[in-house]
Amino acid sequence: MNQREPIDVVRGLCWRAGMASVLLGFLMVPALIALRLAGLDGGVKVLGLGVVLAGWFTWRSFRRQGITLQEYLTTPGPSTSHAPVVLFVAGCVFAVGGIAIVATAGDPGQLAPGRMSAVQQRWFGGAFVLWGFGLGGLAASHGLGRLALTRTIDRLTEELQFHPDDAQLHFRRAMALAQRGKLGPAVDDFSEVVRLDPQNVEVRLERGDLHYRLGAPERAAADYAAAIELDPQNAEAYAKRGCIHQQLGRDEEADADFAMAEKVTNPSTEETQ
Protein backbone atom coordinates (compact mmCIF):
# COMPACT_ATOMS: atom_id res chain seq x y z
CA MET A 1 0.00 0.00 0.00
CA ASN A 2 1.46 3.37 -1.00
CA GLN A 3 1.21 6.51 1.07
CA ARG A 4 -1.59 8.03 -1.01
CA GLU A 5 -4.08 5.25 -0.46
CA PRO A 6 -5.16 6.14 3.13
CA ILE A 7 -5.92 9.71 2.07
CA ASP A 8 -7.80 8.53 -0.99
CA VAL A 9 -9.88 6.11 1.09
CA VAL A 10 -10.88 8.79 3.61
CA ARG A 11 -11.49 11.25 0.80
CA GLY A 12 -13.86 8.80 -0.90
CA LEU A 13 -15.74 8.20 2.33
CA CYS A 14 -16.13 11.96 2.92
CA TRP A 15 -17.37 12.41 -0.63
CA ARG A 16 -19.96 9.63 -0.38
CA ALA A 17 -21.18 10.75 3.01
CA GLY A 18 -21.36 14.38 1.89
CA MET A 19 -23.27 13.64 -1.30
CA ALA A 20 -25.66 11.31 0.52
CA SER A 21 -26.43 14.01 3.10
CA VAL A 22 -26.91 16.74 0.50
CA LEU A 23 -29.19 14.59 -1.68
CA LEU A 24 -31.25 13.44 1.31
CA GLY A 25 -31.66 17.04 2.41
CA PHE A 26 -32.81 18.03 -1.07
CA LEU A 27 -35.41 15.25 -1.00
CA MET A 28 -36.77 16.29 2.40
CA VAL A 29 -37.70 19.87 1.48
CA PRO A 30 -39.66 19.11 -1.72
CA ALA A 31 -41.43 16.28 0.12
CA LEU A 32 -42.44 18.63 2.93
CA ILE A 33 -43.61 21.29 0.47
CA ALA A 34 -45.60 18.73 -1.48
CA LEU A 35 -47.38 17.61 1.70
CA ARG A 36 -48.30 21.03 3.00
CA LEU A 37 -47.91 23.42 0.07
CA ALA A 38 -51.20 25.15 0.79
CA GLY A 39 -50.41 25.54 4.47
CA LEU A 40 -46.96 27.05 4.25
CA ASP A 41 -46.31 30.76 4.31
CA GLY A 42 -44.94 32.63 1.30
CA GLY A 43 -41.35 32.80 2.53
CA VAL A 44 -41.05 29.04 2.94
CA LYS A 45 -42.63 28.46 -0.48
CA VAL A 46 -40.15 30.80 -2.13
CA LEU A 47 -37.24 29.19 -0.28
CA GLY A 48 -38.29 25.71 -1.29
CA LEU A 49 -38.80 26.75 -4.91
CA GLY A 50 -35.40 28.44 -4.88
CA VAL A 51 -33.75 25.23 -3.65
CA VAL A 52 -35.34 23.20 -6.44
CA LEU A 53 -34.50 25.76 -9.15
CA ALA A 54 -30.93 26.13 -7.89
CA GLY A 55 -30.43 22.37 -8.08
CA TRP A 56 -31.94 22.21 -11.55
CA PHE A 57 -29.85 25.09 -12.95
CA THR A 58 -26.69 23.65 -11.38
CA TRP A 59 -27.36 20.26 -12.93
CA ARG A 60 -27.98 21.76 -16.38
CA SER A 61 -24.85 23.91 -16.14
CA PHE A 62 -22.65 20.91 -15.39
CA ARG A 63 -24.30 18.85 -18.14
CA ARG A 64 -23.62 21.58 -20.71
CA GLN A 65 -19.97 21.81 -19.66
CA GLY A 66 -19.57 18.04 -19.82
CA ILE A 67 -18.38 17.71 -16.21
CA THR A 68 -19.81 16.08 -13.14
CA LEU A 69 -20.47 17.72 -9.79
CA GLN A 70 -17.86 15.45 -8.25
CA GLU A 71 -15.20 16.62 -10.73
CA TYR A 72 -15.98 20.27 -10.02
CA LEU A 73 -15.90 19.96 -6.25
CA THR A 74 -13.06 17.49 -5.80
CA THR A 75 -10.64 18.27 -8.60
CA PRO A 76 -8.15 20.93 -7.43
CA GLY A 77 -7.48 23.72 -9.87
CA PRO A 78 -7.41 27.51 -10.29
CA SER A 79 -11.19 27.80 -10.56
CA THR A 80 -11.82 25.80 -7.37
CA SER A 81 -8.82 26.81 -5.26
CA HIS A 82 -11.08 28.23 -2.52
CA ALA A 83 -13.72 25.50 -2.72
CA PRO A 84 -12.82 23.78 0.59
CA VAL A 85 -13.12 27.03 2.57
CA VAL A 86 -16.32 28.13 0.81
CA LEU A 87 -17.95 24.74 1.24
CA PHE A 88 -16.91 24.53 4.89
CA VAL A 89 -18.26 27.99 5.74
CA ALA A 90 -21.51 27.32 3.87
CA GLY A 91 -21.82 24.00 5.67
CA CYS A 92 -21.39 25.67 9.05
CA VAL A 93 -24.06 28.25 8.20
CA PHE A 94 -26.55 25.59 7.09
CA ALA A 95 -25.84 23.35 10.07
CA VAL A 96 -26.16 26.13 12.67
CA GLY A 97 -29.28 27.49 10.99
CA GLY A 98 -30.85 24.03 10.83
CA ILE A 99 -30.10 23.31 14.48
CA ALA A 100 -31.63 26.65 15.45
CA ILE A 101 -34.80 25.90 13.45
CA VAL A 102 -35.13 22.45 15.04
CA ALA A 103 -34.48 23.83 18.54
CA THR A 104 -37.23 26.46 18.24
CA ALA A 105 -39.85 24.08 16.85
CA GLY A 106 -43.19 24.76 18.52
CA ASP A 107 -42.07 27.99 20.20
CA PRO A 108 -44.18 31.13 19.68
CA GLY A 109 -41.13 32.94 18.31
CA GLN A 110 -40.09 30.14 15.98
CA LEU A 111 -37.72 30.93 13.11
CA ALA A 112 -40.05 29.45 10.47
CA PRO A 113 -43.38 31.19 11.17
CA GLY A 114 -46.64 30.38 9.47
CA ARG A 115 -48.87 27.33 9.62
CA MET A 116 -45.94 24.88 9.83
CA SER A 117 -46.34 22.40 12.66
CA ALA A 118 -43.54 21.61 15.07
CA VAL A 119 -42.94 18.24 13.37
CA GLN A 120 -42.77 19.85 9.93
CA GLN A 121 -40.42 22.53 11.23
CA ARG A 122 -38.11 19.82 12.60
CA TRP A 123 -38.09 18.19 9.17
CA PHE A 124 -37.33 21.52 7.56
CA GLY A 125 -34.50 22.24 10.00
CA GLY A 126 -33.23 18.68 9.62
CA ALA A 127 -32.82 19.26 5.89
CA PHE A 128 -30.63 22.27 6.65
CA VAL A 129 -28.57 20.22 9.09
CA LEU A 130 -28.07 17.52 6.45
CA TRP A 131 -26.95 20.12 3.91
CA GLY A 132 -24.52 21.51 6.45
CA PHE A 133 -22.93 18.16 7.22
CA GLY A 134 -22.97 17.27 3.53
CA LEU A 135 -21.15 20.42 2.48
CA GLY A 136 -18.67 19.82 5.29
CA GLY A 137 -18.00 16.34 3.93
CA LEU A 138 -17.46 17.69 0.42
CA ALA A 139 -15.09 20.33 1.81
CA ALA A 140 -13.11 17.63 3.59
CA SER A 141 -13.00 15.52 0.43
CA HIS A 142 -11.71 18.42 -1.64
CA GLY A 143 -9.18 19.42 0.97
CA LEU A 144 -7.87 15.86 1.28
CA GLY A 145 -7.50 15.72 -2.50
CA ARG A 146 -5.34 18.82 -2.44
CA LEU A 147 -3.33 17.38 0.46
CA ALA A 148 -2.73 14.16 -1.48
CA LEU A 149 -1.49 16.13 -4.49
CA THR A 150 0.81 18.21 -2.30
CA ARG A 151 2.29 15.08 -0.73
CA THR A 152 2.79 13.57 -4.19
CA ILE A 153 4.59 16.69 -5.39
CA ASP A 154 6.84 16.70 -2.32
CA ARG A 155 7.67 13.02 -2.75
CA LEU A 156 8.50 13.44 -6.45
CA THR A 157 10.66 16.48 -5.65
CA GLU A 158 12.67 14.39 -3.19
CA GLU A 159 13.12 11.64 -5.78
CA LEU A 160 14.25 14.15 -8.38
CA GLN A 161 17.06 15.26 -6.09
CA PHE A 162 18.59 11.81 -6.58
CA HIS A 163 17.45 11.31 -10.20
CA PRO A 164 17.39 14.78 -11.81
CA ASP A 165 17.44 13.36 -15.36
CA ASP A 166 14.48 11.01 -14.95
CA ALA A 167 11.96 12.22 -17.54
CA GLN A 168 9.15 10.12 -16.07
CA LEU A 169 9.53 11.73 -12.64
CA HIS A 170 9.43 15.20 -14.19
CA PHE A 171 6.34 14.25 -16.18
CA ARG A 172 4.52 12.90 -13.14
CA ARG A 173 5.36 15.99 -11.09
CA ALA A 174 4.22 18.24 -13.93
CA MET A 175 0.85 16.48 -14.05
CA ALA A 176 0.45 16.80 -10.27
CA LEU A 177 1.43 20.48 -10.36
CA ALA A 178 -1.10 21.14 -13.13
CA GLN A 179 -3.86 19.46 -11.10
CA ARG A 180 -2.84 21.55 -8.11
CA GLY A 181 -3.25 24.69 -10.21
CA LYS A 182 0.47 25.57 -10.37
CA LEU A 183 0.61 25.92 -14.13
CA GLY A 184 3.92 27.81 -14.43
CA PRO A 185 6.01 25.23 -12.56
CA ALA A 186 4.18 22.48 -14.45
CA VAL A 187 5.26 24.02 -17.77
CA ASP A 188 8.85 24.10 -16.51
CA ASP A 189 8.70 20.38 -15.70
CA PHE A 190 7.16 19.57 -19.07
CA SER A 191 9.94 21.56 -20.74
CA GLU A 192 12.48 19.48 -18.88
CA VAL A 193 10.78 16.34 -20.19
CA VAL A 194 11.03 17.74 -23.73
CA ARG A 195 14.75 18.22 -23.21
CA LEU A 196 15.27 14.74 -21.80
CA ASP A 197 12.85 12.93 -24.11
CA PRO A 198 12.39 15.00 -27.31
CA GLN A 199 10.40 12.23 -29.04
CA ASN A 200 7.64 12.24 -26.42
CA VAL A 201 4.39 13.25 -28.12
CA GLU A 202 2.22 13.23 -25.02
CA VAL A 203 4.29 15.87 -23.25
CA ARG A 204 3.94 18.21 -26.23
CA LEU A 205 0.17 17.94 -26.03
CA GLU A 206 0.12 18.44 -22.27
CA ARG A 207 2.43 21.46 -22.41
CA GLY A 208 0.37 22.90 -25.26
CA ASP A 209 -2.76 22.63 -23.13
CA LEU A 210 -1.05 24.51 -20.30
CA HIS A 211 0.21 27.23 -22.64
CA TYR A 212 -3.36 27.69 -23.83
CA ARG A 213 -4.66 27.91 -20.24
CA LEU A 214 -1.95 30.47 -19.48
CA GLY A 215 -3.10 32.67 -22.38
CA ALA A 216 -0.30 31.86 -24.84
CA PRO A 217 -2.10 30.36 -27.88
CA GLU A 218 0.89 30.74 -30.21
CA ARG A 219 3.07 28.67 -27.89
CA ALA A 220 0.29 26.13 -27.62
CA ALA A 221 0.03 25.91 -31.41
CA ALA A 222 3.80 25.41 -31.63
CA ASP A 223 3.60 22.46 -29.22
CA TYR A 224 0.73 20.92 -31.17
CA ALA A 225 2.71 21.40 -34.39
CA ALA A 226 5.69 19.62 -32.81
CA ALA A 227 3.40 16.76 -31.79
CA ILE A 228 2.13 16.50 -35.38
CA GLU A 229 5.69 16.44 -36.69
CA LEU A 230 6.53 13.59 -34.32
CA ASP A 231 3.26 11.75 -34.99
CA PRO A 232 1.52 12.79 -38.25
CA GLN A 233 -1.39 10.47 -37.40
CA ASN A 234 -2.25 12.19 -34.12
CA ALA A 235 -5.82 13.43 -34.56
CA GLU A 236 -5.88 15.13 -31.15
CA ALA A 237 -2.98 17.39 -32.10
CA TYR A 238 -4.67 18.42 -35.36
CA ALA A 239 -7.97 19.15 -33.60
CA LYS A 240 -6.35 21.21 -30.84
CA ARG A 241 -4.24 23.21 -33.29
CA GLY A 242 -7.36 23.77 -35.37
CA CYS A 243 -9.11 25.26 -32.35
CA ILE A 244 -6.17 27.63 -31.84
CA HIS A 245 -6.24 28.72 -35.49
CA GLN A 246 -10.00 29.23 -35.27
CA GLN A 247 -9.62 31.35 -32.14
CA LEU A 248 -6.97 33.50 -33.84
CA GLY A 249 -9.14 33.99 -36.94
CA ARG A 250 -7.15 31.72 -39.24
CA ASP A 251 -10.14 30.00 -40.75
CA GLU A 252 -8.35 28.30 -43.65
CA GLU A 253 -5.69 26.79 -41.39
CA ALA A 254 -8.39 25.75 -38.91
CA ASP A 255 -10.45 24.03 -41.62
CA ALA A 256 -7.35 22.21 -42.86
CA ASP A 257 -6.50 20.95 -39.39
CA PHE A 258 -10.06 19.85 -38.66
CA ALA A 259 -10.15 18.03 -42.01
CA MET A 260 -6.90 16.25 -41.17
CA ALA A 261 -8.22 15.27 -37.76
CA GLU A 262 -11.30 13.79 -39.39
CA LYS A 263 -9.20 12.03 -42.03
CA VAL A 264 -6.90 10.48 -39.43
CA THR A 265 -9.80 9.46 -37.21
CA ASN A 266 -11.95 8.01 -40.02
CA PRO A 267 -9.65 7.08 -42.92
CA SER A 268 -12.41 5.02 -44.52
CA THR A 269 -14.59 8.12 -44.96
CA GLU A 270 -12.31 9.66 -47.58
CA GLU A 271 -11.93 6.34 -49.42
CA THR A 272 -15.67 5.96 -49.87
CA GLN A 273 -16.10 9.50 -51.23
C-alpha positions as CSV (number, residue, x, y, z in Angstrom):
1,M,0.0,0.0,0.0
2,N,1.5,3.4,-1.0
3,Q,1.2,6.5,1.1
4,R,-1.6,8.0,-1.0
5,E,-4.1,5.2,-0.5
6,P,-5.2,6.1,3.1
7,I,-5.9,9.7,2.1
8,D,-7.8,8.5,-1.0
9,V,-9.9,6.1,1.1
10,V,-10.9,8.8,3.6
11,R,-11.5,11.3,0.8
12,G,-13.9,8.8,-0.9
13,L,-15.7,8.2,2.3
14,C,-16.1,12.0,2.9
15,W,-17.4,12.4,-0.6
16,R,-20.0,9.6,-0.4
17,A,-21.2,10.8,3.0
18,G,-21.4,14.4,1.9
19,M,-23.3,13.6,-1.3
20,A,-25.7,11.3,0.5
21,S,-26.4,14.0,3.1
22,V,-26.9,16.7,0.5
23,L,-29.2,14.6,-1.7
24,L,-31.3,13.4,1.3
25,G,-31.7,17.0,2.4
26,F,-32.8,18.0,-1.1
27,L,-35.4,15.3,-1.0
28,M,-36.8,16.3,2.4
29,V,-37.7,19.9,1.5
30,P,-39.7,19.1,-1.7
31,A,-41.4,16.3,0.1
32,L,-42.4,18.6,2.9
33,I,-43.6,21.3,0.5
34,A,-45.6,18.7,-1.5
35,L,-47.4,17.6,1.7
36,R,-48.3,21.0,3.0
37,L,-47.9,23.4,0.1
38,A,-51.2,25.1,0.8
39,G,-50.4,25.5,4.5
40,L,-47.0,27.1,4.3
41,D,-46.3,30.8,4.3
42,G,-44.9,32.6,1.3
43,G,-41.4,32.8,2.5
44,V,-41.0,29.0,2.9
45,K,-42.6,28.5,-0.5
46,V,-40.2,30.8,-2.1
47,L,-37.2,29.2,-0.3
48,G,-38.3,25.7,-1.3
49,L,-38.8,26.8,-4.9
50,G,-35.4,28.4,-4.9
51,V,-33.8,25.2,-3.7
52,V,-35.3,23.2,-6.4
53,L,-34.5,25.8,-9.1
54,A,-30.9,26.1,-7.9
55,G,-30.4,22.4,-8.1
56,W,-31.9,22.2,-11.6
57,F,-29.9,25.1,-12.9
58,T,-26.7,23.6,-11.4
59,W,-27.4,20.3,-12.9
60,R,-28.0,21.8,-16.4
61,S,-24.8,23.9,-16.1
62,F,-22.7,20.9,-15.4
63,R,-24.3,18.9,-18.1
64,R,-23.6,21.6,-20.7
65,Q,-20.0,21.8,-19.7
66,G,-19.6,18.0,-19.8
67,I,-18.4,17.7,-16.2
68,T,-19.8,16.1,-13.1
69,L,-20.5,17.7,-9.8
70,Q,-17.9,15.4,-8.2
71,E,-15.2,16.6,-10.7
72,Y,-16.0,20.3,-10.0
73,L,-15.9,20.0,-6.3
74,T,-13.1,17.5,-5.8
75,T,-10.6,18.3,-8.6
76,P,-8.2,20.9,-7.4
77,G,-7.5,23.7,-9.9
78,P,-7.4,27.5,-10.3
79,S,-11.2,27.8,-10.6
80,T,-11.8,25.8,-7.4
81,S,-8.8,26.8,-5.3
82,H,-11.1,28.2,-2.5
83,A,-13.7,25.5,-2.7
84,P,-12.8,23.8,0.6
85,V,-13.1,27.0,2.6
86,V,-16.3,28.1,0.8
87,L,-18.0,24.7,1.2
88,F,-16.9,24.5,4.9
89,V,-18.3,28.0,5.7
90,A,-21.5,27.3,3.9
91,G,-21.8,24.0,5.7
92,C,-21.4,25.7,9.1
93,V,-24.1,28.3,8.2
94,F,-26.6,25.6,7.1
95,A,-25.8,23.3,10.1
96,V,-26.2,26.1,12.7
97,G,-29.3,27.5,11.0
98,G,-30.8,24.0,10.8
99,I,-30.1,23.3,14.5
100,A,-31.6,26.7,15.4
101,I,-34.8,25.9,13.5
102,V,-35.1,22.4,15.0
103,A,-34.5,23.8,18.5
104,T,-37.2,26.5,18.2
105,A,-39.9,24.1,16.8
106,G,-43.2,24.8,18.5
107,D,-42.1,28.0,20.2
108,P,-44.2,31.1,19.7
109,G,-41.1,32.9,18.3
110,Q,-40.1,30.1,16.0
111,L,-37.7,30.9,13.1
112,A,-40.1,29.5,10.5
113,P,-43.4,31.2,11.2
114,G,-46.6,30.4,9.5
115,R,-48.9,27.3,9.6
116,M,-45.9,24.9,9.8
117,S,-46.3,22.4,12.7
118,A,-43.5,21.6,15.1
119,V,-42.9,18.2,13.4
120,Q,-42.8,19.8,9.9
121,Q,-40.4,22.5,11.2
122,R,-38.1,19.8,12.6
123,W,-38.1,18.2,9.2
124,F,-37.3,21.5,7.6
125,G,-34.5,22.2,10.0
126,G,-33.2,18.7,9.6
127,A,-32.8,19.3,5.9
128,F,-30.6,22.3,6.7
129,V,-28.6,20.2,9.1
130,L,-28.1,17.5,6.5
131,W,-26.9,20.1,3.9
132,G,-24.5,21.5,6.5
133,F,-22.9,18.2,7.2
134,G,-23.0,17.3,3.5
135,L,-21.1,20.4,2.5
136,G,-18.7,19.8,5.3
137,G,-18.0,16.3,3.9
138,L,-17.5,17.7,0.4
139,A,-15.1,20.3,1.8
140,A,-13.1,17.6,3.6
141,S,-13.0,15.5,0.4
142,H,-11.7,18.4,-1.6
143,G,-9.2,19.4,1.0
144,L,-7.9,15.9,1.3
145,G,-7.5,15.7,-2.5
146,R,-5.3,18.8,-2.4
147,L,-3.3,17.4,0.5
148,A,-2.7,14.2,-1.5
149,L,-1.5,16.1,-4.5
150,T,0.8,18.2,-2.3
151,R,2.3,15.1,-0.7
152,T,2.8,13.6,-4.2
153,I,4.6,16.7,-5.4
154,D,6.8,16.7,-2.3
155,R,7.7,13.0,-2.8
156,L,8.5,13.4,-6.5
157,T,10.7,16.5,-5.6
158,E,12.7,14.4,-3.2
159,E,13.1,11.6,-5.8
160,L,14.2,14.2,-8.4
161,Q,17.1,15.3,-6.1
162,F,18.6,11.8,-6.6
163,H,17.4,11.3,-10.2
164,P,17.4,14.8,-11.8
165,D,17.4,13.4,-15.4
166,D,14.5,11.0,-15.0
167,A,12.0,12.2,-17.5
168,Q,9.1,10.1,-16.1
169,L,9.5,11.7,-12.6
170,H,9.4,15.2,-14.2
171,F,6.3,14.3,-16.2
172,R,4.5,12.9,-13.1
173,R,5.4,16.0,-11.1
174,A,4.2,18.2,-13.9
175,M,0.8,16.5,-14.0
176,A,0.4,16.8,-10.3
177,L,1.4,20.5,-10.4
178,A,-1.1,21.1,-13.1
179,Q,-3.9,19.5,-11.1
180,R,-2.8,21.6,-8.1
181,G,-3.2,24.7,-10.2
182,K,0.5,25.6,-10.4
183,L,0.6,25.9,-14.1
184,G,3.9,27.8,-14.4
185,P,6.0,25.2,-12.6
186,A,4.2,22.5,-14.5
187,V,5.3,24.0,-17.8
188,D,8.9,24.1,-16.5
189,D,8.7,20.4,-15.7
190,F,7.2,19.6,-19.1
191,S,9.9,21.6,-20.7
192,E,12.5,19.5,-18.9
193,V,10.8,16.3,-20.2
194,V,11.0,17.7,-23.7
195,R,14.7,18.2,-23.2
196,L,15.3,14.7,-21.8
197,D,12.9,12.9,-24.1
198,P,12.4,15.0,-27.3
199,Q,10.4,12.2,-29.0
200,N,7.6,12.2,-26.4
201,V,4.4,13.3,-28.1
202,E,2.2,13.2,-25.0
203,V,4.3,15.9,-23.3
204,R,3.9,18.2,-26.2
205,L,0.2,17.9,-26.0
206,E,0.1,18.4,-22.3
207,R,2.4,21.5,-22.4
208,G,0.4,22.9,-25.3
209,D,-2.8,22.6,-23.1
210,L,-1.1,24.5,-20.3
211,H,0.2,27.2,-22.6
212,Y,-3.4,27.7,-23.8
213,R,-4.7,27.9,-20.2
214,L,-1.9,30.5,-19.5
215,G,-3.1,32.7,-22.4
216,A,-0.3,31.9,-24.8
217,P,-2.1,30.4,-27.9
218,E,0.9,30.7,-30.2
219,R,3.1,28.7,-27.9
220,A,0.3,26.1,-27.6
221,A,0.0,25.9,-31.4
222,A,3.8,25.4,-31.6
223,D,3.6,22.5,-29.2
224,Y,0.7,20.9,-31.2
225,A,2.7,21.4,-34.4
226,A,5.7,19.6,-32.8
227,A,3.4,16.8,-31.8
228,I,2.1,16.5,-35.4
229,E,5.7,16.4,-36.7
230,L,6.5,13.6,-34.3
231,D,3.3,11.7,-35.0
232,P,1.5,12.8,-38.3
233,Q,-1.4,10.5,-37.4
234,N,-2.3,12.2,-34.1
235,A,-5.8,13.4,-34.6
236,E,-5.9,15.1,-31.2
237,A,-3.0,17.4,-32.1
238,Y,-4.7,18.4,-35.4
239,A,-8.0,19.1,-33.6
240,K,-6.3,21.2,-30.8
241,R,-4.2,23.2,-33.3
242,G,-7.4,23.8,-35.4
243,C,-9.1,25.3,-32.4
244,I,-6.2,27.6,-31.8
245,H,-6.2,28.7,-35.5
246,Q,-10.0,29.2,-35.3
247,Q,-9.6,31.4,-32.1
248,L,-7.0,33.5,-33.8
249,G,-9.1,34.0,-36.9
250,R,-7.1,31.7,-39.2
251,D,-10.1,30.0,-40.7
252,E,-8.4,28.3,-43.7
253,E,-5.7,26.8,-41.4
254,A,-8.4,25.7,-38.9
255,D,-10.5,24.0,-41.6
256,A,-7.4,22.2,-42.9
257,D,-6.5,21.0,-39.4
258,F,-10.1,19.8,-38.7
259,A,-10.2,18.0,-42.0
260,M,-6.9,16.3,-41.2
261,A,-8.2,15.3,-37.8
262,E,-11.3,13.8,-39.4
263,K,-9.2,12.0,-42.0
264,V,-6.9,10.5,-39.4
265,T,-9.8,9.5,-37.2
266,N,-11.9,8.0,-40.0
267,P,-9.7,7.1,-42.9
268,S,-12.4,5.0,-44.5
269,T,-14.6,8.1,-45.0
270,E,-12.3,9.7,-47.6
271,E,-11.9,6.3,-49.4
272,T,-15.7,6.0,-49.9
273,Q,-16.1,9.5,-51.2
